[in-house]
Amino acid sequence: MKTASTNLVGELAPHGILDGIPLGSRRWAARLDAGVGLLVEIPAAILVLTEIVVLLAGVIGRYLSRPLIWTDELSSILFLWLAMLGAVVAFRRGEHMRMTALVAMASPRTRAFLDVIAIAAALAFVALLMEPSLNFMMDESFLTTPALELSNAWRAAALPVGFGLMLVIAVLRLIEVGNRRLVLVALALVGAIAAGLAALEPVLRELGNLNLLVFFVGIVGGLVFSGVPIAFSFGLATVGFLGLTTNAPMEVVVGRMDEGMSHLILLAVPLFVFLGLLIEMTGMARAMVTFLANLLGHVRGGLSYVLIGAMYLVSGISGSKAADMAAVAPVLFPEMKRRGADPGDLVALLATTGAQTETIPPSLVLITIGSVTGVSIAALFTGGMLPGAVLAVALGAVVWWRYRNEDLSHVRRAGAREIGLSLLVALPALALPFVIRAAVIEGVATATEVSTLGIAYSALAGLLIYRRFDWRRLMPMLVSTAALSGAILLIIGAATGMAWSLTQSGFSRQLAAAMTGLPGGAATFLAVSVLAFVVLGSVLEGIPAIVLFGPLLFPIAREVGVHEVHYAMVVILAMGVGLFAPPFGVGYYAACAISGVSPDAGMRPILGYVMALLAGLVLVAAIPWISIGFL
């Protein structure tokens, strides 16, 4: 999923539209914006570090039979602040997820205008929720936390503070654009749409559930495809639906966002994101890839097999597909290109391995499914290993066919001593995925807490074994962790509000009746789910799609006799195919950006790999044992 560009000055200047607002005002806005950045980024980084320390202390205390009863409570309070400040950082840095497939095809002037529209839409959303979030904070002040005996208002205050900071940043960004007419037209358009919908309120109230199409298909689709970040698109549609077609107060939206972003299991998101950055910085990822390259580099297509295996292993650590690809591609691609590999084939395989490893724990999508559906995280972690391996074999079959006649006469085969030394170096890194999984399965730590063990392990390995720990990168890594986590969690919060609206409207009951009434039972239900989630994966990406439809579809799966872990694997892999398959799969374009290869080059080679993924997906769907055989 591409991210929003909120720093528009550089884009607008070449097109002769950087005029209208005085230069002094723009400079003042830029300086104030930089000050707000420091004001937010430093606390956000400190919060990430504090969460790691608090959760690790909880694990150690419980292991020593001296449990610290306050750790979960403090972590929950700090987590909402981390989510909101991270969302602010992501907004300021232009890193909120957005769909740019259509925007990228527009002219530069139109793209610039749509970027201003995106800021104006975000401004409208946070402005609408400022007062409700303050009211929500006041309501929460009557509650007290049991262990620390703190007013719950301390935690709830994160919402109005975060919305307020985003409002300030949006205003500053509009000033920095520099073109008064462009900004006024964008604001007028957003205001006109809002006023038009308000004027139609009596008509909308008479439409009943047809409003679901108006708001959650029409408005969400229009906003998403025009480049408005997904979180704000979801939020605006939910606010409009509840405000114009129901009598529910806006505090409901804030409460549902709080609920969606406050699941303690989701604290694994920032911690695993940081762990992924850490293994790249300490050289652990490079050590794993080097060993695999020495082991298989002399085989036809050997480095392609290494790419598949490395993505499988690294995905088991980082939980972030972008981090996985960024850790593996720079290590392998230069040597693969030197051997004559086609760059298009390389980026095609990189993208499809991203889809293949979506079920490898601790995948953020697995964690999200556990959070919103109640499925056991440990069961999902166990069930995800074999489906990923099945798809790896399917991709390996395509590699074997394509490279069966590869000339390896110029390739030096690594000797037994070299392989043994690289294995020795890689052993601490290779052990990490197994340490993480064993800790969860054996009950040493929860799925949230285990990431802190991985972080401590990786830090010690970097300092004592690999002797690679760049302290100067620590602060940027913490800020990047907060930004990515905030972007993900704001989507989850907004999608939770939308999902609640869908449930209250009775849509979930209608969907359940329709899905359970399909002829063919479980097989038809799985086939329809695969088609639906391939489309959802290409448009929404995995996490927002799961938050929206997981609570609706998982109960139906149980009702028609599909095991919930089996169903989770099927829908995750289907979303992965949608996410990484061109022309709409935005994960494909992320792979192109990381590998430095033109998207056009991989369009044809990726077809064979996508067909292999679909064949593997059919096999996983048809044989439940692949997903649940080891539970």
Secondary structure, 3 states (H helix, E strand, C coil): CEECCCCCHHHHHHHCCCCCCCHHHHHHHHHHHHHHHHHHHHHHHHHHHHHHHHHHHHHHHHHCCCCCCCHHHHHHHHHHHHHHHHHHHHHHHCCCEECCCCHHHCCHHHHHHHHHHHHHHHHHHHHHHHHHHHHHHHHHCCCECCCCCCECHHHHCHHHHHHHHHHHHHHHHHHHHCCHHHHHHHHHHHHHHHHHHHHCHHHHHCCCCHHHHHHHHHHHHHHHHCCCCHHHHHHHHHHHHHHHHCCCCCHHHHHHHHHHHCCHHHHHHHHHHHHHHHHHHCCHHHHHHHHHHHHHCCCCCHHHHHHHHHHHHHHHHHCCHHHHHHHHHHHHHHHHHHCCCCHHHHHHHHHHHHHHCCCCCCCHHHHHHHHHHCCCHHHHHHHCHHHHHHHHHHHHHHHHHHCCCCCCCCCCCCCHHHHHHHHHHHHHHHHHHHHHHHHHHCCCCCCCCHHHHHHHHHHHHHHHHCCCCCHHHHHHHHHHHHHHHHHHHHHHHHHHHHHHHHHHCCHHHHHHHHHHCCCCHHHHHHHHHHHHHHHHHHHCCHHHHHHHHHHHHHHHHHHCCCCHHHHHHHHHHHHHHHHHCCCCCHHHHHHHHHHCCCHHHHCCCHHHHHHHHHHHHHHHHHCCHHHHCCC
